Amino acid sequence: MSGKLAAGVFVAIACVIALVFNVFALVVYNRRKRLHKRGHLLPLFHLAVVDVLAVVTWSSVTVAIAVADWSLPAVLCQAQAYFRSLWCTLHVHTLAALAIERAIRLVKPSRHVAIFMPRVVVFLLVGLWVFDVLLASVPHYGWLEFKLMDHQLQCSADYTDSVSTLGFEFTITFFLPCILVFLPCYLLSFWKVSSARKRSTPKGEIVLEDNPYSPGDSYAQKVKGFQNKFKDAGTKPWKPRLGTKKFTSQGYISDSDSDLNEVSQKEERTLKKRYILSRRDYVLTKTYVIITCVYVIVWLPYVAVTFLVNNEPYKNVPDWLVTIVTCLTHSTSFILPLTYFLHNDTFRRSAVKTLSRKKM
């Protein structure tokens, strides 16, 4: 088997895995109402859609070039290069938005509900799309020539005469998000958790914030919430659950088996007086860190090789190395659902229930 055909088979397998995993993630998200929260909307729904579009508009074209020896027309060549840049940029910038969301959730949880309202999340997604659509089109409005790179098995701009354009794309897509967003936000988040753990209460609570401006969970408010949960209970598709607040051995508040305390966003802003770290929030933060690290680590070799290939003194990069680092970038399409399933308990339980066809 030739190296070109082997690369095409590898990318084809990555496409199949990505489609299966991401479509399944969308099905799980659609069926499990528990996931319909701000914390899961951006990565689970938005990025799964982006991954599916990346397979259709970018990776599948690479498979056709490698296996069928397809010669792309100029328009399709530019389109593939554009979509590759768009999906990569959109992925990184969405992960940057998630890093900011996690930092606010752990450092200032009283502001999290007010900031990440559904309408704000939608506006954020629209803003990311508009910005990245314009950013990905920058190389197409200049003198750069787009052509099929034989050893990359995909179309790309020839940056030989404009390495500064490549540097601009790298800075906006990877360097600035890593330096200004990923590192500060996640370091601040884990520092907050570490400091809160040292000041845990005798009950084992890891208190993230005490909100002095909230009236707190008064007895009257708890009774009112109890009555509202059981109001018209016979008309609801599920039975209201009762439970008690428990803490794990590590001090995290356990995922409640009761829905008595699940209040609306408007009520949550006025009810909560003390914000306690839940294991779900902490695990979700670590899941985002893993996804971000894997995505950036997989893409950085391709960016480095692209810089070398387009610089005259370093053009003698082995062809096999160019092919390998390019093929690895296609595997990023299934990183999100795979990491979610392996590391996130909430999604894994939802996926198992979906496979077993259990009710929500």
N, C-alpha and C positions, 0 to 999 in steps of 0.2 A: 504494500500500500504506500503510495507516494505521500510526502509530507503535506501537500495541499489537500489531498483527499482525507487524510487523517484529521487535519484541522477542521475540515468541513463536517466530518462525522462528530467530532467533539462539540462543535457549536450547535449541531442539530440536536444532540442529546441534551445540551444545556437548554435549548429552546423548548423541548418537550417537557423537561422537568419544570422549567419556569412557568409554562402555561398551566400544567397540572396543579402546581403548588399555589399559584396566584389565583386561578379560578376557584380552587377549593377555599382559599382564604376569603374571597369575595362571597362565596356561598355561606361560609361560617358567619361572616359579618352580617349578612342579610338575615340569617335565621336566628341568631342569638342576640336578642335585644339588649342583653347585658353589655355588649360591646359597643352599643350606640352612644358612646360618651366622647367628650372632647379628647380624652387621652388616647383613644384608639382611632379616631376619625382620620387624622393626618397620616399615620403610617399604614394602618391596616387597609383602609379603603383607597385613599388617594395614591399611595405608592404602589399598591397592587395593580391599579389601573395603569399607572405609568409603566410598570414592568411589562404588562401585557402589550401595551402599545410599542414598547421598545422591541419586544420579540417580533412583532408583526412588521414594523417599519425599518428595523435595523438588522437584527440578527438573522432573520429569515433571508434577507438579501445576501448576506455573507454566505449562508449555506448554498444559495443558488449559484453564487460566483465560484465557490470551491468545488461543489459536487457536479453541477451541470455545466461548468465552464461558461457561465453566462457573461456576455459582454454588455455592460450597462450603457444605455443612451446617456447623453450629457445631462439631461434633465433629471433622470433617476439617480445619476451619480451625485449631483448636488443635493438632491433630496435626502439620500441616505446619510451623507455627511452632516447635513443640517439636523436630522433627527437624532443622530448619535450624540451630537453636541447638546441638543435640547434636553434629551432624557438624562444625560449625565449631570448637567447643570441643575436641572429640576430636582434630581435626587439629592444632591449635596445641599442645596438651599432649603429643601424640605427638612432634611435632617438637622440643619442649623436652626430652623424654626422650632423643631422638637426639643433641641437643647435649651433654647430660651424658655420654652414652655415648662420643661422639667425644673429649670433653675427657679422660676417663679413659684412653681408648685411646692418645692421643698424649702425655699428661703423665705418666701412671703405668701403662704397659702391663703391668707385672707384676701389677697388681691387677685388670686388666680381665677376664682369664679367670676369676678367682675370683668376681668380682662378677656378671658377665653370663653366669651359667650358664643353660641352657634353662629350668630350673624358675623361676629368678628372673625371667626375661623373661616367662614366662607369668603369674606373680603380678603383675608390673608392668602387663601388659595388662589383667588383671582389675581391678586397682586403678584404672587410668585409666577403664575403662568404668563402674565403680561410682560414682566421683567425678563424672564428667561427666554421667551419667544423673541424678544428684541435682542437680547444678548447673543443668542445663537445665530442670529442673522448678521452679526457684525462682519465676519469674514466674507460674506456674500456681497458686500457693498464696497468692494475695493478692487485691487488688481490681482488678488490671489487666484491661482488656477487650481481647479478641482479635477483630480484624475484618479484613476484606479491604482491603488498601491498593491502591487502583486503580492508582496509578502505579508501585508496586513489583511488581504482578502476583503478589502472594503475601500470605499472612496473617501478621500480626505483632501484637505487643502495642502498645496505645496508651499510650505512656510520658508523655503530656502531664501527667498528674497525679502522676507518680512518676519524675521524671528521675533521682533517686538510684538507682533500681533499674537503669536503663540504665547509669549510671556504675559500679555494682557489677559488672555483667556485663562491661563493657569492661575494668575493672581486672583481674578474674580471668582473662579470656580472652586479652587482648592485652598490657596494660601490664606486669603482673608477670612473665609469661614473657619479654618482650622485655628488661626492665631487669635482672631477677635471673638469667635463664638464658641467653638467646641471646647477648647482648653479652659477659658475662663468660666463658662457656664457649668461644666461638669466638675471642675475642681471646686467651685463654689458650692455646688450641690452636695458633694461628698464631704466637704468640710463642715457644712451645716448639719448633716446627719451625724458626723462624728462628734461634733460639739454638743448636739442635742442628746446623743447617747450618754455622754459623760454626765449630763444633768438630768438623767431620767428620774422620775418620781418613785417613791417607795412601792407603788403598785406596778412598776415596770414600764410605765408609759414613756415613750420618747416624744416629748412635746416639742413641736416645731415652732409654735407661736402661741402666745396668749394675746387675745384680741380684747383690749380694755374697752373698746367702743361698742361691743356687742352685749346685749342683755343676758346672754347665756341661755342654756337649756333649762328654763324654769319648769316647775311641776305642771303648771297650767298648759304650757306649750307642749309638753310630752303627752298629756292627756288628750289635747286637741289633735296631735298627730296620730295618736292611737285610734281615736274616733274616726278621723278622716280615712285611715287605711282600711277600716272595716265598713266604711260607708258604701252602700250598694255593692257589697262583696259578691253577692250572687250573680251580678251582671258582668263580673270580671272573668277573663279566661284562666286566671290562676288563683290559688288560695293564698291569702296573706300569711306570711311566715312570722313566727315569734322566735326570739333568741336573746342571748345575753352577750354583753361585751366581754371578749376574752383577749388575752395577750399571749403571744408566743414566748418561747424561752429566750429569744433574742430581744424581746421588748417591743416588737412590732404589734400593733393592734391587728387582730386576726380578721380575715375577710368575714364579715358578718353573715350569719345564716338567717338573718331577719331583714325584712324590708320596712320595718317600722320607722327607721331613721333615714330612709331615703326620701329627701325632701326636694322641692323644686329649687331652681337656681335662685329665684327671688327670695325664697324663704331661707336658703342656706346662707345668704349674705347677712342676714339679721340674727340667725339662731346661734351659729357657732361662736363659742367664746374661747375654746381651746382646740388647737389643731394638733392632732396626734398622728405620728407617722404610721402608715399602714404598710404591711409587707407588700401589698399589691403595687403601691406607688414606688417603693424602693426597687422591686424586681423589674418594674417597667423601665425605670431609669437605667438600670444595668443592661437591660435588653437593648435600649437605644444606643448605649455606649458600644456594645458589641457590634451592632449593625453598622454604626458609623466607622469604627476602627477597621472592620473587614472591608467595607466599601472603599475607604480611602487607601488602604494598603494594597488592594487589588488594582486600583487605578494608577497609583503613583509610578510603578515600573513602566507602564505604557507612556505616561507623560514624560518620564525621564528619557526613554528610548526615542520618543518623538523629538525631544530637544537635541539629542545627539545626532540623529539622522539628518536634521535640518541645519546643523552647524558644519561648515566645511572641514575643520580639522578632525572631526570625530565621525565622519560619514561611514567608516568601515565597521559598522555594527553587524554582527553575524545575522544572516537572514533568519535562521531558526529561532534566534532570540526575539526578533521582531514578531514572528508568527505566534510564539508562545504567549508573550505578554498581551498581544492583541486578543487572542482566544480567551484568555483569562477574564478580560473585561466583560465578555458576554455572560460569564457565570454569575455576575452580580445581580442578574434578573431574578434569581431565586433565593438570594440571601435573606431578604425580609421574611417571607413566610417560614422558611426553614429555621431561622433563628427564633422567631416567635414561637414555633411549635416546640423547639428543644428547650427554650429557656423561660418562657412565660407561662406560668401555671394557669392563668385565667384563659388564655387562648387555647392551651392544650386541653383543658376540661371542656371548653366550648366545642373544640374540634371533635373530641371523642363523643360528646353528646349528639353532635350533628351526624356523625357516622352511624351512631346507634339509633338515630331518628327519635330521640327523646324530645319531649315538648320543652318549650322555652321556660 
